[in-house]
Amino acid sequence: MKQKRVILDTGPIVAFLNKNDTYHDWAKTQFSLLTPPLITCESVISEACYLLKNFTDGASNVLELVERELVLLPFDLQSEIVSIKKLLEKYKNIPMSLADACLVRLSEQISDSVICTLDTDFKIYRKNMRNIIPLIFPENI
């Protein structure tokens, strides 16, 4: 059976790099089980750098994941802007972040993918308008 491509959200990155995070152990386990490279977008990297800005080497550690090509950034916002605007409009009541919209769009582009996240909003989001997005998610959320 072919392994699904893993799309990575902000939460698992932050939890992995922050030993004090509630989900640190879960994130460490996930990162040990997942086969790199993982896929994400620049918005997720930006969020993770921001959330880890007060930690020693926090942003640098996030960028190192990209530099070492453990995480790839294939998403091009410029070419996907129409789809992203549609997603942001559809989920404006949540509201959907730019990063979340990019990840949903990535899940549409990579049909055999799963999103690794700590964000419960992904239980609501749908890819291709109506399809449930497969998730790697802690059981206790």
C-alpha positions in Angstrom: 0.0 0.0 0.0 1.4 3.4 -1.0 2.0 5.8 1.8 -0.1 9.0 1.7 1.7 12.3 1.2 1.7 14.3 4.5 0.7 18.0 4.5 1.9 19.7 7.6 0.1 22.4 9.6 1.5 24.9 12.0 0.5 23.2 15.3 2.6 20.0 14.9 5.7 22.1 13.9 5.3 24.3 17.0 4.6 21.3 19.3 7.6 19.4 17.9 10.0 22.3 18.5 8.6 23.5 21.9 9.3 21.0 24.7 6.7 22.7 26.9 3.9 22.3 24.4 1.0 20.1 25.5 1.3 18.1 22.3 5.1 17.9 22.2 5.3 14.1 22.8 2.5 13.5 20.2 4.4 15.6 17.7 7.7 13.9 18.3 6.0 10.6 17.8 4.4 11.7 14.6 7.6 13.2 13.2 9.3 9.8 13.9 6.6 7.9 12.1 6.2 10.1 9.0 8.4 9.8 6.0 9.9 13.1 4.8 9.7 15.2 3.0 6.5 16.6 4.4 4.6 19.3 2.5 3.4 22.7 3.6 3.1 26.3 2.5 4.9 29.5 3.3 2.0 30.7 5.4 2.4 27.8 7.8 6.2 28.4 8.0 5.4 32.1 8.8 2.9 31.2 11.5 5.4 28.7 13.1 8.2 31.2 13.1 6.0 33.8 14.7 4.7 31.5 17.4 8.2 30.4 18.2 9.8 33.9 18.1 10.4 34.1 21.8 12.1 30.7 22.0 15.9 30.4 21.6 16.5 29.7 17.9 12.7 29.1 17.4 12.4 30.7 14.0 15.8 29.4 12.9 14.7 25.8 13.8 11.6 26.1 11.8 13.6 27.3 8.8 16.1 24.5 9.2 13.3 22.0 8.5 12.9 23.7 5.1 16.6 24.1 4.6 17.2 20.4 5.2 14.3 19.6 2.9 12.5 17.7 5.6 9.6 20.1 4.7 9.0 21.2 1.1 7.0 24.3 0.0 5.5 23.5 -3.4 2.4 25.7 -3.0 2.3 28.8 -5.2 -0.2 31.4 -3.7 0.0 33.6 -6.8 -1.3 30.8 -9.1 -3.9 29.6 -6.6 -5.3 33.0 -5.5 -8.8 32.5 -7.1 -9.2 29.1 -5.3 -7.9 30.5 -2.0 -10.3 33.5 -2.1 -13.2 31.0 -2.7 -12.2 28.9 0.3 -11.8 32.0 2.5 -15.3 33.2 1.5 -16.8 29.7 2.0 -15.4 29.5 5.5 -15.6 33.1 6.6 -17.9 32.2 9.5 -15.1 30.1 11.1 -13.0 32.2 10.0 -10.5 30.3 7.9 -6.9 31.5 8.0 -4.8 32.0 4.9 -2.6 29.1 6.0 -5.6 26.8 6.4 -6.9 27.7 3.0 -3.5 26.9 1.4 -3.5 23.5 3.2 -7.0 22.7 2.0 -6.0 23.6 -1.5 -2.8 21.5 -1.2 -5.0 18.6 -0.2 -7.0 19.1 -3.4 -3.9 19.2 -5.5 -2.4 16.1 -3.9 -5.3 13.7 -3.9 -3.7 11.0 -1.9 -2.7 13.1 1.0 -3.4 13.6 4.7 -3.1 16.7 6.8 -1.2 16.5 10.1 -2.7 19.1 12.4 -3.8 20.1 15.8 -6.6 22.4 14.4 -10.1 21.1 14.9 -11.3 23.4 12.1 -10.0 20.8 9.6 -12.8 18.5 10.8 -15.2 21.1 9.2 -13.2 22.0 6.1 -13.9 20.0 2.9 -11.7 19.5 -0.1 -13.2 19.7 -3.5 -16.3 21.3 -1.9 -17.6 18.1 -0.2 -14.9 15.5 0.5 -13.7 14.9 4.1 -10.0 15.6 4.4 -8.0 12.7 6.0 -6.2 13.9 9.1 -3.4 12.9 11.5 -4.8 14.3 14.7 -4.4 13.6 18.4 -7.3 11.5 19.8 -7.9 13.7 22.7 -8.7 16.9 20.8 
